Amino acid sequence: MSLFRVLLSIIFPPLAVIDKGCGSFIIVLILTLLGWIPGVIAALIILNKNS
């Protein structure tokens, strides 16, 4: 997980996981719309799991 990805996931979580697949992007987008913090947490988990 690069520093750029971590910063991107804090600023705009869906953009950080866009290359991980459509499902990941949609899940993070929905969580970000429901609340910024759940979106950030989900993005960090997805980026950490796939690295």
PQR file with spaces between the fields and no chain letter, atoms N, CA, C, O and H, PARSE charges and radii, in Angstrom:
ATOM       1  N    MET     1       0.850   -1.160    0.000 -0.4000 1.5000
ATOM       2  CA   MET     1       0.000    0.000    0.000 -0.0000 2.0000
ATOM       3  C    MET     1       0.903    1.234    0.000  0.5500 1.7000
ATOM       4  O    MET     1       1.661    1.457    0.944 -0.5500 1.4000
ATOM       5  N    SER     2       0.817    2.016   -1.046 -0.4000 1.5000
ATOM       6  CA   SER     2       1.679    3.178   -1.160 -0.0000 2.0000
ATOM       7  C    SER     2       1.101    4.366   -0.386  0.5500 1.7000
ATOM       8  O    SER     2      -0.082    4.399   -0.048 -0.5500 1.4000
ATOM       9  H    SER     2       0.202    1.835   -1.812  0.4000 1.0000
ATOM      10  N    LEU     3       1.958    5.320   -0.126 -0.4000 1.5000
ATOM      11  CA   LEU     3       1.558    6.518    0.594 -0.0000 2.0000
ATOM      12  C    LEU     3       0.523    7.303   -0.209  0.5500 1.7000
ATOM      13  O    LEU     3      -0.400    7.884    0.363 -0.5500 1.4000
ATOM      14  H    LEU     3       2.919    5.294   -0.401  0.4000 1.0000
ATOM      15  N    PHE     4       0.677    7.318   -1.536 -0.4000 1.5000
ATOM      16  CA   PHE     4      -0.281    8.002   -2.394 -0.0000 2.0000
ATOM      17  C    PHE     4      -1.668    7.394   -2.267  0.5500 1.7000
ATOM      18  O    PHE     4      -2.658    8.121   -2.194 -0.5500 1.4000
ATOM      19  H    PHE     4       1.427    6.845   -2.000  0.4000 1.0000
ATOM      20  N    ARG     5      -1.751    6.071   -2.240 -0.4000 1.5000
ATOM      21  CA   ARG     5      -3.048    5.393   -2.103 -0.0000 2.0000
ATOM      22  C    ARG     5      -3.686    5.689   -0.750  0.5500 1.7000
ATOM      23  O    ARG     5      -4.899    5.876   -0.663 -0.5500 1.4000
ATOM      24  H    ARG     5      -0.946    5.480   -2.299  0.4000 1.0000
ATOM      25  N    VAL     6      -2.879    5.730    0.295 -0.4000 1.5000
ATOM      26  CA   VAL     6      -3.408    6.025    1.626 -0.0000 2.0000
ATOM      27  C    VAL     6      -3.972    7.440    1.667  0.5500 1.7000
ATOM      28  O    VAL     6      -5.068    7.657    2.183 -0.5500 1.4000
ATOM      29  H    VAL     6      -1.893    5.578    0.224  0.4000 1.0000
ATOM      30  N    LEU     7      -3.236    8.396    1.133 -0.4000 1.5000
ATOM      31  CA   LEU     7      -3.719    9.774    1.107 -0.0000 2.0000
ATOM      32  C    LEU     7      -4.965    9.908    0.240  0.5500 1.7000
ATOM      33  O    LEU     7      -5.895   10.635    0.590 -0.5500 1.4000
ATOM      34  H    LEU     7      -2.345    8.221    0.714  0.4000 1.0000
ATOM      35  N    LEU     8      -4.982    9.210   -0.884 -0.4000 1.5000
ATOM      36  CA   LEU     8      -6.143    9.248   -1.761 -0.0000 2.0000
ATOM      37  C    LEU     8      -7.359    8.620   -1.089  0.5500 1.7000
ATOM      38  O    LEU     8      -8.480    9.094   -1.267 -0.5500 1.4000
ATOM      39  H    LEU     8      -4.227    8.619   -1.168  0.4000 1.0000
ATOM      40  N    SER     9      -7.145    7.562   -0.322 -0.4000 1.5000
ATOM      41  CA   SER     9      -8.269    6.932    0.356 -0.0000 2.0000
ATOM      42  C    SER     9      -8.803    7.800    1.496  0.5500 1.7000
ATOM      43  O    SER     9      -9.967    7.671    1.875 -0.5500 1.4000
ATOM      44  H    SER     9      -6.234    7.177   -0.177  0.4000 1.0000
ATOM      45  N    ILE    10      -7.981    8.667    2.035 -0.4000 1.5000
ATOM      46  CA   ILE    10      -8.458    9.587    3.071 -0.0000 2.0000
ATOM      47  C    ILE    10      -9.207   10.758    2.438  0.5500 1.7000
ATOM      48  O    ILE    10     -10.215   11.214    2.977 -0.5500 1.4000
ATOM      49  H    ILE    10      -7.036    8.772    1.727  0.4000 1.0000
ATOM      50  N    ILE    11      -8.722   11.242    1.303 -0.4000 1.5000
ATOM      51  CA   ILE    11      -9.346   12.389    0.652 -0.0000 2.0000
ATOM      52  C    ILE    11     -10.622   11.986   -0.085  0.5500 1.7000
ATOM      53  O    ILE    11     -11.676   12.589    0.119 -0.5500 1.4000
ATOM      54  H    ILE    11      -7.903   10.871    0.865  0.4000 1.0000
ATOM      55  N    PHE    12     -10.531   10.978   -0.932 -0.4000 1.5000
ATOM      56  CA   PHE    12     -11.701   10.512   -1.705 -0.0000 2.0000
ATOM      57  C    PHE    12     -11.607    9.003   -1.849  0.5500 1.7000
ATOM      58  O    PHE    12     -10.998    8.509   -2.798 -0.5500 1.4000
ATOM      59  H    PHE    12      -9.675   10.488   -1.098  0.4000 1.0000
ATOM      60  N    PRO    13     -12.204    8.263   -0.918 -0.5600 1.5000
ATOM      61  CA   PRO    13     -12.052    6.805   -0.868  0.2800 2.0000
ATOM      62  C    PRO    13     -12.413    6.038   -2.140  0.5500 1.7000
ATOM      63  O    PRO    13     -11.675    5.118   -2.490 -0.5500 1.4000
ATOM      64  N    PRO    14     -13.492    6.350   -2.853 -0.5600 1.5000
ATOM      65  CA   PRO    14     -13.812    5.547   -4.042  0.2800 2.0000
ATOM      66  C    PRO    14     -12.744    5.621   -5.130  0.5500 1.7000
ATOM      67  O    PRO    14     -12.528    4.652   -5.857 -0.5500 1.4000
ATOM      68  N    LEU    15     -12.089    6.748   -5.240 -0.4000 1.5000
ATOM      69  CA   LEU    15     -11.054    6.896   -6.260 -0.0000 2.0000
ATOM      70  C    LEU    15      -9.837    6.024   -5.953  0.5500 1.7000
ATOM      71  O    LEU    15      -9.124    5.613   -6.869 -0.5500 1.4000
ATOM      72  H    LEU    15     -12.265    7.536   -4.650  0.4000 1.0000
ATOM      73  N    ALA    16      -9.596    5.743   -4.686 -0.4000 1.5000
ATOM      74  CA   ALA    16      -8.441    4.932   -4.302 -0.0000 2.0000
ATOM      75  C    ALA    16      -8.626    3.464   -4.666  0.5500 1.7000
ATOM      76  O    ALA    16      -7.640    2.759   -4.884 -0.5500 1.4000
ATOM      77  H    ALA    16     -10.175    6.077   -3.942  0.4000 1.0000
ATOM      78  N    VAL    17      -9.861    2.990   -4.736 -0.4000 1.5000
ATOM      79  CA   VAL    17     -10.108    1.566   -5.002 -0.0000 2.0000
ATOM      80  C    VAL    17     -10.692    1.323   -6.389  0.5500 1.7000
ATOM      81  O    VAL    17     -11.218    0.241   -6.651 -0.5500 1.4000
ATOM      82  H    VAL    17     -10.662    3.562   -4.559  0.4000 1.0000
ATOM      83  N    ILE    18     -10.612    2.291   -7.267 -0.4000 1.5000
ATOM      84  CA   ILE    18     -11.262    2.164   -8.572 -0.0000 2.0000
ATOM      85  C    ILE    18     -10.664    1.037   -9.412  0.5500 1.7000
ATOM      86  O    ILE    18     -11.371    0.452  -10.232 -0.5500 1.4000
ATOM      87  H    ILE    18     -10.185    3.170   -7.055  0.4000 1.0000
ATOM      88  N    ASP    19      -9.395    0.722   -9.232 -0.4000 1.5000
ATOM      89  CA   ASP    19      -8.783   -0.346  -10.029 -0.0000 2.0000
ATOM      90  C    ASP    19      -8.905   -1.722   -9.370  0.5500 1.7000
ATOM      91  O    ASP    19      -8.388   -2.704   -9.904 -0.5500 1.4000
ATOM      92  H    ASP    19      -8.820    1.198   -8.565  0.4000 1.0000
ATOM      93  N    LYS    20      -9.574   -1.809   -8.227 -0.4000 1.5000
ATOM      94  CA   LYS    20      -9.757   -3.092   -7.536 -0.0000 2.0000
ATOM      95  C    LYS    20     -11.009   -3.826   -7.986  0.5500 1.7000
ATOM      96  O    LYS    20     -11.252   -4.956   -7.562 -0.5500 1.4000
ATOM      97  H    LYS    20      -9.994   -1.011   -7.793  0.4000 1.0000
ATOM      98  N    GLY    21     -11.807   -3.197   -8.842 -0.4000 1.5000
ATOM      99  CA   GLY    21     -13.007   -3.840   -9.350 -0.0000 2.0000
ATOM     100  C    GLY    21     -14.237   -3.003   -9.100  0.5500 1.7000
ATOM     101  O    GLY    21     -14.248   -2.111   -8.252 -0.5500 1.4000
ATOM     102  H    GLY    21     -11.610   -2.279   -9.187  0.4000 1.0000
ATOM     103  N    CYS    22     -15.266   -3.310   -9.852 -0.4000 1.5000
ATOM     104  CA   CYS    22     -16.510   -2.549   -9.778 -0.0000 2.0000
ATOM     105  C    CYS    22     -17.202   -2.728   -8.425  0.5500 1.7000
ATOM     106  O    CYS    22     -17.753   -1.772   -7.879 -0.5500 1.4000
ATOM     107  H    CYS    22     -15.257   -4.035  -10.541  0.4000 1.0000
ATOM     108  N    GLY    23     -17.175   -3.933   -7.890 -0.4000 1.5000
ATOM     109  CA   GLY    23     -17.829   -4.194   -6.609 -0.0000 2.0000
ATOM     110  C    GLY    23     -17.210   -3.402   -5.474  0.5500 1.7000
ATOM     111  O    GLY    23     -17.922   -2.828   -4.650 -0.5500 1.4000
ATOM     112  H    GLY    23     -16.727   -4.710   -8.333  0.4000 1.0000
ATOM     113  N    SER    24     -15.905   -3.369   -5.431 -0.4000 1.5000
ATOM     114  CA   SER    24     -15.213   -2.604   -4.389 -0.0000 2.0000
ATOM     115  C    SER    24     -15.514   -1.123   -4.510  0.5500 1.7000
ATOM     116  O    SER    24     -15.728   -0.438   -3.510 -0.5500 1.4000
ATOM     117  H    SER    24     -15.327   -3.835   -6.101  0.4000 1.0000
ATOM     118  N    PHE    25     -15.528   -0.633   -5.742 -0.4000 1.5000
ATOM     119  CA   PHE    25     -15.799    0.784   -5.971 -0.0000 2.0000
ATOM     120  C    PHE    25     -17.203    1.147   -5.505  0.5500 1.7000
ATOM     121  O    PHE    25     -17.398    2.173   -4.853 -0.5500 1.4000
ATOM     122  H    PHE    25     -15.354   -1.189   -6.554  0.4000 1.0000
ATOM     123  N    ILE    26     -18.183    0.307   -5.836 -0.4000 1.5000
ATOM     124  CA   ILE    26     -19.573    0.608   -5.472 -0.0000 2.0000
ATOM     125  C    ILE    26     -19.767    0.541   -3.963  0.5500 1.7000
ATOM     126  O    ILE    26     -20.450    1.389   -3.390 -0.5500 1.4000
ATOM     127  H    ILE    26     -18.025   -0.526   -6.365  0.4000 1.0000
ATOM     128  N    ILE    27     -19.178   -0.451   -3.318 -0.4000 1.5000
ATOM     129  CA   ILE    27     -19.303   -0.574   -1.863 -0.0000 2.0000
ATOM     130  C    ILE    27     -18.705    0.639   -1.164  0.5500 1.7000
ATOM     131  O    ILE    27     -19.315    1.216   -0.264 -0.5500 1.4000
ATOM     132  H    ILE    27     -18.623   -1.140   -3.783  0.4000 1.0000
ATOM     133  N    VAL    28     -17.500    1.018   -1.589 -0.4000 1.5000
ATOM     134  CA   VAL    28     -16.846    2.171   -0.959 -0.0000 2.0000
ATOM     135  C    VAL    28     -17.605    3.455   -1.273  0.5500 1.7000
ATOM     136  O    VAL    28     -17.693    4.339   -0.422 -0.5500 1.4000
ATOM     137  H    VAL    28     -17.004    0.549   -2.319  0.4000 1.0000
ATOM     138  N    LEU    29     -18.149    3.572   -2.467 -0.4000 1.5000
ATOM     139  CA   LEU    29     -18.919    4.763   -2.818 -0.0000 2.0000
ATOM     140  C    LEU    29     -20.171    4.885   -1.953  0.5500 1.7000
ATOM     141  O    LEU    29     -20.484    5.968   -1.459 -0.5500 1.4000
ATOM     142  H    LEU    29     -18.078    2.853   -3.159  0.4000 1.0000
ATOM     143  N    ILE    30     -20.883    3.781   -1.770 -0.4000 1.5000
ATOM     144  CA   ILE    30     -22.087    3.805   -0.928 -0.0000 2.0000
ATOM     145  C    ILE    30     -21.736    4.141    0.513  0.5500 1.7000
ATOM     146  O    ILE    30     -22.414    4.948    1.149 -0.5500 1.4000
ATOM     147  H    ILE    30     -20.629    2.901   -2.172  0.4000 1.0000
ATOM     148  N    LEU    31     -20.674    3.523    1.029 -0.4000 1.5000
ATOM     149  CA   LEU    31     -20.266    3.814    2.408 -0.0000 2.0000
ATOM     150  C    LEU    31     -19.799    5.254    2.564  0.5500 1.7000
ATOM     151  O    LEU    31     -20.016    5.866    3.610 -0.5500 1.4000
ATOM     152  H    LEU    31     -20.123    2.868    0.512  0.4000 1.0000
ATOM     153  N    THR    32     -19.161    5.801    1.532 -0.4000 1.5000
ATOM     154  CA   THR    32     -18.725    7.184    1.593 -0.0000 2.0000
ATOM     155  C    THR    32     -19.927    8.128    1.570  0.5500 1.7000
ATOM     156  O    THR    32     -19.925    9.156    2.248 -0.5500 1.4000
ATOM     157  H    THR    32     -18.985    5.304    0.683  0.4000 1.0000
ATOM     158  N    LEU    33     -20.942    7.784    0.799 -0.4000 1.5000
ATOM     159  CA   LEU    33     -22.138    8.621    0.769 -0.0000 2.0000
ATOM     160  C    LEU    33     -22.904    8.559    2.088  0.5500 1.7000
ATOM     161  O    LEU    33     -23.526    9.540    2.496 -0.5500 1.4000
ATOM     162  H    LEU    33     -20.944    6.949    0.248  0.4000 1.0000
ATOM     163  N    LEU    34     -22.859    7.410    2.749 -0.4000 1.5000
ATOM     164  CA   LEU    34     -23.523    7.272    4.048 -0.0000 2.0000
ATOM     165  C    LEU    34     -22.753    7.976    5.166  0.5500 1.7000
ATOM     166  O    LEU    34     -23.340    8.436    6.145 -0.5500 1.4000
ATOM     167  H    LEU    34     -22.355    6.613    2.417  0.4000 1.0000
ATOM     168  N    GLY    35     -21.469    8.050    5.009 -0.4000 1.5000
ATOM     169  CA   GLY    35     -20.615    8.701    5.996 -0.0000 2.0000
ATOM     170  C    GLY    35     -19.181    8.604    5.533  0.5500 1.7000
ATOM     171  O    GLY    35     -18.753    7.560    5.040 -0.5500 1.4000
ATOM     172  H    GLY    35     -20.992    7.676    4.213  0.4000 1.0000
ATOM     173  N    TRP    36     -18.450    9.663    5.682 -0.4000 1.5000
ATOM     174  CA   TRP    36     -17.096    9.703    5.149 -0.0000 2.0000
ATOM     175  C    TRP    36     -16.178    8.688    5.838  0.5500 1.7000
ATOM     176  O    TRP    36     -15.371    8.035    5.176 -0.5500 1.4000
ATOM     177  H    TRP    36     -18.798   10.511    6.082  0.4000 1.0000
ATOM     178  N    ILE    37     -16.294    8.556    7.142 -0.4000 1.5000
ATOM     179  CA   ILE    37     -15.406    7.668    7.901 -0.0000 2.0000
ATOM     180  C    ILE    37     -15.594    6.198    7.519  0.5500 1.7000
ATOM     181  O    ILE    37     -14.590    5.507    7.346 -0.5500 1.4000
ATOM     182  H    ILE    37     -16.949    9.087    7.680  0.4000 1.0000
ATOM     183  N    PRO    38     -16.818    5.676    7.376 -0.5600 1.5000
ATOM     184  CA   PRO    38     -16.948    4.282    6.931  0.2800 2.0000
ATOM     185  C    PRO    38     -16.348    4.046    5.549  0.5500 1.7000
ATOM     186  O    PRO    38     -15.812    2.969    5.287 -0.5500 1.4000
ATOM     187  N    GLY    39     -16.428    5.026    4.670 -0.4000 1.5000
ATOM     188  CA   GLY    39     -15.818    4.907    3.349 -0.0000 2.0000
ATOM     189  C    GLY    39     -14.310    4.830    3.420  0.5500 1.7000
ATOM     190  O    GLY    39     -13.686    4.047    2.704 -0.5500 1.4000
ATOM     191  H    GLY    39     -16.864    5.901    4.883  0.4000 1.0000
ATOM     192  N    VAL    40     -13.724    5.642    4.282 -0.4000 1.5000
ATOM     193  CA   VAL    40     -12.266    5.625    4.456 -0.0000 2.0000
ATOM     194  C    VAL    40     -11.816    4.295    5.040  0.5500 1.7000
ATOM     195  O    VAL    40     -10.824    3.721    4.591 -0.5500 1.4000
ATOM     196  H    VAL    40     -14.231    6.278    4.863  0.4000 1.0000
ATOM     197  N    ILE    41     -12.530    3.811    6.026 -0.4000 1.5000
ATOM     198  CA   ILE    41     -12.165    2.536    6.658 -0.0000 2.0000
ATOM     199  C    ILE    41     -12.275    1.394    5.653  0.5500 1.7000
ATOM     200  O    ILE    41     -11.388    0.543    5.581 -0.5500 1.4000
ATOM     201  H    ILE    41     -13.336    4.277    6.391  0.4000 1.0000
ATOM     202  N    ALA    42     -13.351    1.371    4.882 -0.4000 1.5000
ATOM     203  CA   ALA    42     -13.528    0.311    3.885 -0.0000 2.0000
ATOM     204  C    ALA    42     -12.442    0.383    2.814  0.5500 1.7000
ATOM     205  O    ALA    42     -11.920   -0.649    2.394 -0.5500 1.4000
ATOM     206  H    ALA    42     -14.071    2.062    4.940  0.4000 1.0000
ATOM     207  N    ALA    43     -12.100    1.586    2.372 -0.4000 1.5000
ATOM     208  CA   ALA    43     -11.054    1.739    1.359 -0.0000 2.0000
ATOM     209  C    ALA    43      -9.708    1.260    1.884  0.5500 1.7000
ATOM     210  O    ALA    43      -8.967    0.594    1.161 -0.5500 1.4000
ATOM     211  H    ALA    43     -12.524    2.425    2.713  0.4000 1.0000
ATOM     212  N    LEU    44      -9.385    1.584    3.111 -0.4000 1.5000
ATOM     213  CA   LEU    44      -8.116    1.140    3.684 -0.0000 2.0000
ATOM     214  C    LEU    44      -8.080   -0.382    3.854  0.5500 1.7000
ATOM     215  O    LEU    44      -7.045   -1.009    3.632 -0.5500 1.4000
ATOM     216  H    LEU    44      -9.987    2.125    3.698  0.4000 1.0000
ATOM     217  N    ILE    45      -9.202   -0.966    4.243 -0.4000 1.5000
ATOM     218  CA   ILE    45      -9.259   -2.436    4.372 -0.0000 2.0000
ATOM     219  C    ILE    45      -9.075   -3.100    3.024  0.5500 1.7000
ATOM     220  O    ILE    45      -8.325   -4.068    2.905 -0.5500 1.4000
ATOM     221  H    ILE    45     -10.044   -0.457    4.423  0.4000 1.0000
ATOM     222  N    ILE    46      -9.755   -2.589    2.002 -0.4000 1.5000
ATOM     223  CA   ILE    46      -9.642   -3.184    0.667 -0.0000 2.0000
ATOM     224  C    ILE    46      -8.237   -3.026    0.121  0.5500 1.7000
ATOM     225  O    ILE    46      -7.702   -3.947   -0.495 -0.5500 1.4000
ATOM     226  H    ILE    46     -10.365   -1.803    2.099  0.4000 1.0000
ATOM     227  N    LEU    47      -7.634   -1.868    0.340 -0.4000 1.5000
ATOM     228  CA   LEU    47      -6.265   -1.668   -0.159 -0.0000 2.0000
ATOM     229  C    LEU    47      -5.267   -2.533    0.607  0.5500 1.7000
ATOM     230  O    LEU    47      -4.299   -3.018    0.020 -0.5500 1.4000
ATOM     231  H    LEU    47      -8.068   -1.119    0.841  0.4000 1.0000
ATOM     232  N    ASN    48      -5.481   -2.727    1.876 -0.4000 1.5000
ATOM     233  CA   ASN    48      -4.573   -3.539    2.675 -0.0000 2.0000
ATOM     234  C    ASN    48      -4.729   -5.026    2.346  0.5500 1.7000
ATOM     235  O    ASN    48      -3.747   -5.768    2.331 -0.5500 1.4000
ATOM     236  H    ASN    48      -6.266   -2.333    2.353  0.4000 1.0000
ATOM     237  N    LYS    49      -5.953   -5.453    2.086 -0.4000 1.5000
ATOM     238  CA   LYS    49      -6.210   -6.864    1.788 -0.0000 2.0000
ATOM     239  C    LYS    49      -5.623   -7.304    0.454  0.5500 1.7000
ATOM     240  O    LYS    49      -5.144   -8.431    0.331 -0.5500 1.4000
ATOM     241  H    LYS    49      -6.751   -4.851    2.099  0.4000 1.0000
ATOM     242  N    ASN    50      -5.654   -6.442   -0.526 -0.4000 1.5000
ATOM     243  CA   ASN    50      -5.215   -6.795   -1.870 -0.0000 2.0000
ATOM     244  C    ASN    50      -3.765   -6.465   -2.159  0.5500 1.7000
ATOM     245  O    ASN    50      -3.317   -6.635   -3.293 -0.5500 1.4000
ATOM     246  H    ASN    50      -6.043   -5.526   -0.426  0.4000 1.0000
ATOM     247  N    SER    51      -3.022   -6.003   -1.179 -0.4000 1.5000
ATOM     248  CA   SER    51      -1.628   -5.632   -1.475 -0.0000 2.0000
ATOM     249  C    SER    51      -0.648   -6.717   -1.156  0.5500 1.7000
ATOM     250  O    SER    51       0.554   -6.541   -1.354 -0.5500 1.4000
ATOM     251  H    SER    51      -3.386   -5.865   -0.258  0.4000 1.0000
